[in-house]
């Protein structure tokens, strides 16, 4: 949805948008598999990165996640030292206990390392409230269509400075 809005607003001649999905991958696997090369070969000017925070939760550990993000970003900067990186968390999880702390750690890490941080959680209902279930799919941490729309609208407001018509 964001890609379509960006192209509609700015035109394909001004902005090229690529979306890469790495389903069920952790930051550790992303580093070990050197999957970041797919992105670095494109030499993007701006990278909106959701760094597998939910996939890492309870598996990799937040300190290792942040170390892996550092490795990924350094590899990407090798190809383009002017790369602007924007980090964002994965979708909220209903009644999560540890995951919100990982999200706070990612925000702190972003600020300490000079990355823009987009906290789209601010537009979701509280993750402890049943209201959030309206926006989440059956798979934990996955938004449904309504949640994806909410998330996209937040990103559109940031990148286009205009709310979505969705």
Residue frames relative to the residue before (quaternion, step in Angstrom):
aa qw qx qy qz dx dy dz
X 1.0000 0.0000 0.0000 0.0000 0.00 0.00 0.00
X 0.6542 0.5037 -0.3185 0.4657 3.59 0.95 -0.83
X 0.6300 0.5432 -0.3343 0.4431 3.58 0.93 -0.87
X 0.6622 0.5024 -0.3047 0.4651 3.59 0.89 -0.90
X 0.6649 0.5025 -0.3028 0.4624 3.58 0.95 -0.85
X 0.6430 0.5190 -0.3245 0.4604 3.58 0.98 -0.81
X 0.6834 0.4765 -0.2899 0.4711 3.57 0.90 -0.91
X 0.6379 0.5264 -0.3189 0.4629 3.56 1.04 -0.76
X 0.7077 0.4630 -0.2532 0.4697 3.58 0.98 -0.86
X 0.8202 0.2793 -0.1131 0.4864 3.56 0.74 -1.04
X 0.4512 -0.6837 0.4562 0.3478 3.59 1.20 -0.40
X 0.5608 -0.6383 0.4215 0.3168 3.55 -1.12 0.68
X 0.6097 0.5560 -0.3633 0.4326 3.60 1.18 -0.38
X 0.7065 0.4568 -0.2583 0.4749 3.57 1.11 -0.62
X 0.8116 0.0915 -0.0140 0.5768 3.57 1.00 -0.80
X 0.1369 -0.7535 0.6394 0.0681 3.51 -0.96 0.93
X 0.0958 -0.8118 0.5759 0.0112 3.55 -0.78 1.02
X 0.0659 -0.7717 0.6324 0.0167 3.53 -0.93 0.97
X 0.1672 -0.7648 0.6151 0.0934 3.54 -1.06 0.79
X 0.0554 -0.7788 0.6248 0.0078 3.54 -0.85 1.04
X 0.1073 -0.7847 0.6092 0.0395 3.55 -0.89 0.98
X 0.0767 -0.7718 0.6311 0.0088 3.51 -0.98 0.95
X 0.1382 -0.8449 0.5152 0.0407 3.53 0.32 1.29
X 0.8662 0.0978 -0.0962 0.4805 3.54 -1.10 0.84
X 0.5076 0.6256 -0.4377 0.3991 3.59 1.12 0.55
X 0.3038 -0.7171 0.5927 0.2055 3.57 -1.14 0.64
X 0.6513 -0.4911 0.3758 0.4398 3.57 -1.25 0.19
X 0.6197 0.5526 -0.3440 0.4384 3.57 1.05 -0.72
X 0.6618 0.4848 -0.2983 0.4879 3.59 0.94 -0.86
X 0.6210 0.5528 -0.3321 0.4456 3.57 1.03 -0.81
X 0.6728 0.4718 -0.2842 0.4939 3.58 1.01 -0.84
X 0.6849 0.4987 -0.2961 0.4411 3.61 0.79 -1.02
X 0.7147 0.4357 -0.2443 0.4896 3.59 1.02 -0.84
X 0.3299 -0.7623 0.4789 0.2840 3.56 1.35 -0.16
X 0.1784 0.8212 -0.5161 0.1659 3.56 1.09 0.78
X 0.5451 0.6301 -0.3871 0.3950 3.58 1.20 -0.48
X 0.5343 0.6407 -0.4036 0.3757 3.63 1.19 -0.43
X 0.5837 0.5734 -0.3734 0.4371 3.58 1.08 -0.63
X 0.6887 0.4509 -0.2690 0.5000 3.56 0.99 -0.83
X 0.6819 0.5026 -0.3085 0.4327 3.60 0.81 -0.93
X 0.6158 0.5531 -0.3485 0.4397 3.59 1.08 -0.61
X 0.6326 0.5191 -0.3245 0.4742 3.58 1.21 -0.46
X 0.2050 -0.8183 0.5019 0.1910 3.58 1.29 -0.45
X 0.0469 0.8364 -0.5439 0.0486 3.58 0.63 1.07
X 0.4534 -0.6450 0.5395 0.2955 3.55 -1.28 0.47
X 0.7796 0.1245 -0.0373 0.6126 3.55 1.10 -0.84
X 0.0905 -0.7840 0.6134 0.0306 3.54 -0.97 0.90
X 0.1312 -0.7340 0.6632 0.0647 3.55 -0.79 1.10
X 0.0056 -0.8485 0.5219 -0.0876 3.54 -0.29 1.31
X 0.1336 -0.7329 0.6646 0.0576 3.51 -0.93 1.05
X 0.1785 -0.8835 0.4256 0.0798 3.57 0.11 1.30
X 0.6953 -0.5395 0.3062 0.3630 3.60 0.57 1.16
X 0.1927 0.8371 -0.4954 0.1296 3.54 1.20 0.51
X 0.6882 0.4681 -0.2882 0.4736 3.57 0.90 -0.87
X 0.6441 0.5170 -0.3263 0.4598 3.60 0.98 -0.78
X 0.6729 0.4970 -0.2868 0.4669 3.57 1.09 -0.73
X 0.5401 0.6649 -0.3922 0.3354 3.56 1.14 -0.67
X 0.8405 0.1177 -0.1227 0.5144 3.55 -0.71 1.12
X 0.6905 0.4412 -0.2734 0.5037 3.59 1.28 -0.03
X 0.8015 0.2654 -0.1097 0.5245 3.56 0.71 -1.12
X 0.3710 -0.7044 0.5144 0.3188 3.59 0.98 -0.81
X 0.5515 -0.6753 0.3792 0.3099 3.55 -0.84 1.01
X 0.6257 0.5298 -0.3622 0.4435 3.63 0.97 -0.67
X 0.6672 0.4730 -0.2978 0.4924 3.57 0.99 -0.81
X 0.5920 0.5602 -0.3630 0.4516 3.59 1.06 -0.69
X 0.6923 0.4742 -0.2816 0.4654 3.57 0.83 -0.98
X 0.6170 0.5192 -0.3411 0.4832 3.61 1.07 -0.65
X 0.6549 0.5041 -0.3105 0.4697 3.60 0.97 -0.84
X 0.6258 0.5195 -0.3418 0.4708 3.60 1.01 -0.74
X 0.6188 0.5385 -0.3385 0.4611 3.58 1.02 -0.77
X 0.6479 0.5036 -0.3141 0.4775 3.60 0.95 -0.86
X 0.6555 0.5179 -0.3134 0.4516 3.60 0.86 -0.96
X 0.6917 0.4792 -0.2877 0.4574 3.58 0.80 -0.98
X 0.6450 0.5121 -0.3362 0.4568 3.60 0.98 -0.74
X 0.6396 0.5138 -0.3256 0.4701 3.61 1.02 -0.74
X 0.6639 0.4962 -0.3036 0.4700 3.58 0.99 -0.81
X 0.6585 0.5100 -0.3059 0.4612 3.59 1.02 -0.79
X 0.5427 0.6122 -0.4029 0.4104 3.62 1.18 -0.45
X 0.7104 0.4332 -0.2422 0.4991 3.58 1.07 -0.77
X 0.7987 0.0334 0.0007 0.6008 3.58 1.13 -0.59
X 0.2454 -0.8151 0.5109 0.1198 3.56 -0.09 1.31
X 0.6681 0.4945 -0.2931 0.4725 3.60 1.22 -0.37
X 0.3448 0.7709 -0.4794 0.2388 3.59 1.26 0.10
X 0.2162 -0.7365 0.6296 0.1203 3.54 -0.97 0.98
X 0.1208 -0.8132 0.5687 0.0260 3.56 -0.61 1.16
X 0.0917 -0.7602 0.6429 0.0166 3.51 -0.99 1.00
X 0.1549 -0.7998 0.5762 0.0662 3.56 -0.65 1.11
X 0.0019 0.7739 -0.6333 -0.0002 3.53 -1.19 0.64
X 0.4866 -0.6564 0.4807 0.3182 3.57 -1.12 0.58
X 0.5814 -0.5112 0.4789 0.4139 3.51 -1.34 0.10
X 0.7075 -0.4470 0.3264 0.4395 3.57 -1.30 0.09
X 0.5868 -0.5715 0.4305 0.3791 3.58 -1.17 0.46
X 0.2604 -0.7257 0.6168 0.1586 3.54 -1.33 0.39
X 0.5109 -0.6669 0.4568 0.2925 3.54 -0.84 1.00
X 0.8693 -0.0264 -0.0460 0.4914 3.53 -0.87 1.10
X 0.2170 0.7834 -0.5473 0.1989 3.58 1.05 0.70
X 0.3108 -0.7633 0.5379 0.1770 3.57 -1.10 0.69
X 0.7990 0.2781 -0.1427 0.5137 3.61 0.69 -1.04
X 0.5823 0.6408 -0.3558 0.3516 3.54 1.05 -0.79
X 0.6393 0.5168 -0.3569 0.4436 3.69 0.86 -0.73
X 0.6171 0.5304 -0.3484 0.4652 3.61 1.10 -0.58
X 0.6183 0.5273 -0.3353 0.4767 3.59 1.10 -0.68
X 0.6297 0.5284 -0.3264 0.4666 3.57 1.03 -0.81
X 0.6491 0.5003 -0.3124 0.4803 3.62 0.97 -0.82
X 0.6413 0.5203 -0.3203 0.4642 3.58 1.02 -0.78
X 0.6350 0.5148 -0.3287 0.4731 3.60 1.04 -0.75
X 0.6355 0.5214 -0.3318 0.4628 3.59 0.98 -0.79
X 0.6559 0.5041 -0.3017 0.4740 3.60 0.92 -0.92
X 0.6356 0.5299 -0.3114 0.4671 3.57 0.97 -0.93
X 0.6416 0.5361 -0.3214 0.4446 3.59 0.93 -0.91
X 0.6900 0.4819 -0.2765 0.4639 3.54 0.83 -1.01
X 0.6779 0.5029 -0.2924 0.4494 3.59 0.93 -0.88
X 0.7649 0.3630 -0.1869 0.4983 3.58 1.12 -0.63
X 0.5807 -0.6516 0.3487 0.3416 3.58 1.24 0.36
X 0.4845 0.6332 -0.4594 0.3914 3.57 1.14 0.54
X 0.4816 -0.6064 0.5413 0.3277 3.52 -1.14 0.64
X 0.1273 -0.7889 0.5979 0.0632 3.57 -1.05 0.73
X 0.1509 -0.7838 0.5992 0.0624 3.55 -0.79 1.05
X 0.1281 -0.8113 0.5693 0.0363 3.54 -0.40 1.24
X 0.1071 -0.8329 0.5422 0.0269 3.55 0.25 1.27
X 0.4710 0.6695 -0.4476 0.3601 3.61 1.21 -0.20
X 0.5616 0.6298 -0.3771 0.3819 3.60 1.17 -0.51
X 0.7255 0.4231 -0.2523 0.4806 3.61 1.11 -0.54
X 0.5743 0.5655 -0.3798 0.4541 3.59 1.26 -0.11
X 0.5500 -0.5372 0.4817 0.4207 3.59 -1.16 0.30
X 0.6688 -0.4926 0.3646 0.4208 3.58 -1.20 0.48
X 0.4932 -0.6933 0.4453 0.2789 3.58 -0.83 1.00
X 0.6433 0.5097 -0.3264 0.4688 3.59 1.22 -0.31
X 0.6382 0.5341 -0.3057 0.4625 3.57 1.31 -0.25
X 0.5494 -0.6141 0.4537 0.3394 3.58 -1.09 0.68
X 0.5086 0.6644 -0.4113 0.3616 3.60 1.21 -0.39
X 0.6202 0.5664 -0.3471 0.4171 3.57 1.08 -0.66
X 0.5601 0.6317 -0.3859 0.3719 3.59 1.13 -0.56
X 0.5478 0.6080 -0.3837 0.4278 3.59 1.23 -0.43
X 0.7542 0.3954 -0.1815 0.4919 3.58 1.17 -0.62
X 0.6854 0.4774 -0.2769 0.4750 3.59 1.25 -0.15
X 0.4494 -0.6769 0.5207 0.2621 3.53 -1.16 0.72
X 0.7157 -0.4465 0.3242 0.4282 3.53 -1.31 -0.09
X 0.6548 0.4690 -0.3042 0.5086 3.58 1.16 -0.59
X 0.5292 -0.6624 0.4333 0.3058 3.57 -0.77 1.06
X 0.8332 0.2030 -0.1669 0.4866 3.55 -0.91 0.97
X 0.6371 0.5031 -0.3388 0.4755 3.57 1.23 0.09
X 0.3569 -0.7337 0.5300 0.2312 3.58 -0.74 0.97
X 0.3994 -0.6489 0.5743 0.2992 3.55 -1.23 0.45
X 0.7707 -0.3385 0.2295 0.4886 3.61 -1.23 -0.13
X 0.6543 0.5155 -0.3027 0.4632 3.56 0.98 -0.88
X 0.6554 0.5021 -0.3007 0.4774 3.59 1.04 -0.77
X 0.6391 0.5135 -0.3243 0.4718 3.57 0.99 -0.79
X 0.6323 0.5302 -0.3191 0.4661 3.55 1.05 -0.79
X 0.6415 0.5236 -0.3104 0.4669 3.58 0.97 -0.89
X 0.6640 0.5038 -0.2868 0.4722 3.56 0.92 -0.98
X 0.6605 0.5091 -0.3023 0.4618 3.58 0.91 -0.94
X 0.6396 0.5273 -0.3283 0.4529 3.59 0.95 -0.80
X 0.6218 0.5294 -0.3339 0.4708 3.57 1.03 -0.76
X 0.6891 0.4779 -0.2790 0.4679 3.58 0.86 -0.96
X 0.6304 0.5294 -0.3312 0.4611 3.58 1.03 -0.75
X 0.6270 0.5268 -0.3375 0.4641 3.58 0.97 -0.78
X 0.6621 0.4982 -0.3000 0.4726 3.59 1.05 -0.75
X 0.7775 0.3852 -0.1977 0.4561 3.59 0.68 -1.08
X 0.7733 0.3206 -0.1582 0.5237 3.57 1.05 -0.68
X 0.2887 -0.7708 0.4994 0.2704 3.55 1.28 -0.44
X 0.6468 0.4350 -0.3243 0.5360 3.49 1.06 0.87
X 0.4427 -0.6837 0.4991 0.2958 3.59 -0.90 0.81
X 0.5733 -0.6126 0.4385 0.3223 3.52 -1.16 0.68
X 0.4021 -0.6832 0.5559 0.2503 3.53 -1.27 0.49
X 0.3635 0.7729 -0.4628 0.2374 3.60 1.27 0.11
